[in-house]
Amino acid sequence: MTARPPYIGRFAPSPTGPLHIGSLVAAIASYLDAKVHHGQWLVRIEDVDGARNVEGADQHILQSLRRCGMLWDGEVTWQTQRYPLYQRALEQLGDLVYPCGCSRREIADSQVNQSLSPHHAPIYPGTCRHGLAPGKVGRALRVKVPQSPHCVLSFEDRWFGHYRQDLTAEVGDFIIVRADRYWAYQLAVVVDDGAQGITDIVRGVDLIDSTPRQLYLQQVLGLPRPSYLHVPVVLNENGDKMSKQTGAIAFDDGSDPQQLLRNAMLPAARFLGLDIQAETIDAFWRAAVPAWAQLLQTLPRQP
């Protein structure tokens, strides 16, 4: 039996604003999982989407992590420093990549998407797979997904259990370079995780349906498959995922450590199901590590 490689986890926030309580939940979960497994915890700033980056947000995020007592291993990395890696991966994909001239409206209005609910992500119908139509200009780059037989991928999520997706029928060929020429999340995250030797990914369940796309890219690029644990996400009063786009407020306003602990860290831990009583941040972590180890014994849980 092959020995399991040493645990390397990561927290990978986007610098689109300060961290909010939802992102703190993911940070705490990934940090605790690394500590319980005596592994490394890396921080990667996912700033590949330059149009949404907020100046200074990356430094605010790093300072908030420090104030919460979450100190990372090694050097922080930024995706904008890693473009040559993405370019090499694109070249490695070779003939699997093709230009697409479709707009979002055209995809949403295609016959394959007419029966979808308004909340379902549109499936790409393969319009440009065999070449651009006359008058069309390639706007984005897509990667081909096998058509026959269908590409069906599954994995065992450590929190939610078995997850299966027919990538061909439910997603279709997907974007790896966007129309605005930014590298797409799916490609960048797979290349980064492979380059950094990430063995375990702990993040919000809002990303679970994108995991099969990442599994597919790992396969075709010859990269190892990490273990996945997707934690529940914090919702706002409207039932939407708490995010900067839905008006989530930063949890760290520079107040004293007691307020930070009381107003952010303890509520985030309770959301994860950790029953922790602590008067200081150091005491919080002393209690949180064994509490997370105990919680892991109750997993997986069905959604």
Stockholm file with secondary structure:
# STOCKHOLM 1.0

chainA/1-303         MTARPPYIGRFAPSPTGPLHIGSLVAAIASYLDAKVHHGQWLVRIEDVDGARNVEGADQHILQSLRRCGMLWDGEVTWQTQRYPLYQRALEQLGDLVYPCGCSRREIADSQVNQSLSPHHAPIYPGTCRHGLAPGKVGRALRVKVPQSPHCVLSFEDRWFGHYRQDLTAEVGDFIIVRADRYWAYQLAVVVDDGAQGITDIVRGVDLIDSTPRQLYLQQVLGLPRPSYLHVPVVLNENGDKMSKQTGAIAFDDGSDPQQLLRNAMLPAARFLGLDIQAETIDAFWRAAVPAWAQLLQTLPRQP
#=GR chainA/1-303 SS CCCCCCCEEEECCCSSSSCBHHHHHHHHHHHHHHHHTTCEEEEEECCCCTTTCCTTHHHHHHHHHHHTTCCCSSCCEEGGGCHHHHHHHHHHHGGGEEEECCCHHHHHTSGGGTTSCTTSCCCCCCTTTTCCCTTCCCCEEEECCCTTTTCEEEEEETTTEEEEEEHHHHTCSEEEECTTSCBCHHHHHHHHHHHTTCCEEEEEGGGGGGHHHHHHHHHHHTCCCCEEEEECCCBCTTSSBCCTTTTCCBSCSSCCHHHHIIIIIHHHHHHTTCCCCCSSHHHHHHHHHHHHHHHHTTCCCCC
#=GC SS_cons         CCCCCCCEEEECCCSSSSCBHHHHHHHHHHHHHHHHTTCEEEEEECCCCTTTCCTTHHHHHHHHHHHTTCCCSSCCEEGGGCHHHHHHHHHHHGGGEEEECCCHHHHHTSGGGTTSCTTSCCCCCCTTTTCCCTTCCCCEEEECCCTTTTCEEEEEETTTEEEEEEHHHHTCSEEEECTTSCBCHHHHHHHHHHHTTCCEEEEEGGGGGGHHHHHHHHHHHTCCCCEEEEECCCBCTTSSBCCTTTTCCBSCSSCCHHHHIIIIIHHHHHHTTCCCCCSSHHHHHHHHHHHHHHHHTTCCCCC
//
